[in-house]
Each structure stands twice: as structure tokens, then as C-alpha cells.
Amino acid sequence: LKASHKIQYPEKGDFLVNGTHAFEVGGKNKGLKQISDMPEAYIAADGIEYGFGNKIPIWLFGFLY
């Protein structure tokens, strides 16, 4: 992502892309509690095969390389 986007460390979440999309990284049981009040926020979860809602598999980030 860093090659073509601006990456920042936000107050909430683990990283922020282009100042709008927040990502929280965690395991398959990670909930939306930490990012519930943020628009355009997603969970990148380990241990899941497919995404649902704002929760996406972390392995999909490998396709961005």
C-alpha cells in the first residue's frame, strides 16, 4: 500500500490509508468495538477465508503487492 498511498498511524485503529480508510488488524474473533464510531473502518482478520461486512481476510492484502 505504501508504494502508491499515504499510510498514517491514527488515534484509533492500526493504520490509516489516504486519511480516510482505517484498518484494525486482529484475529478471527476481533470485533468492531474499537472502530465502531469511525466511517470507512475495516478489520483485517487472520484465520478467516472470506469477508463479511467490514471484516476482510488479511491474506487479501497479499494481492496488493
C-alpha positions, 0 to 999 in steps of 0.5 A, a space after each residue: 500500500 505504501 508504494 502508491 498511498 499515504 499510510 498514517 498511524 491514527 488515534 484509533 485503529 492500526 493504520 490509516 490509508 489516504 486519511 480516510 480508510 482505517 484498518 484494525 488488524 486482529 484475529 478471527 474473533 476481533 470485533 468492531 468495538 474499537 472502530 465502531 464510531 469511525 466511517 470507512 473502518 475495516 478489520 483485517 482478520 487472520 484465520 478467516 477465508 472470506 469477508 463479511 461486512 467490514 471484516 476482510 481476510 488479511 491474506 487479501 492484502 497479499 494481492 496488493 503487492 
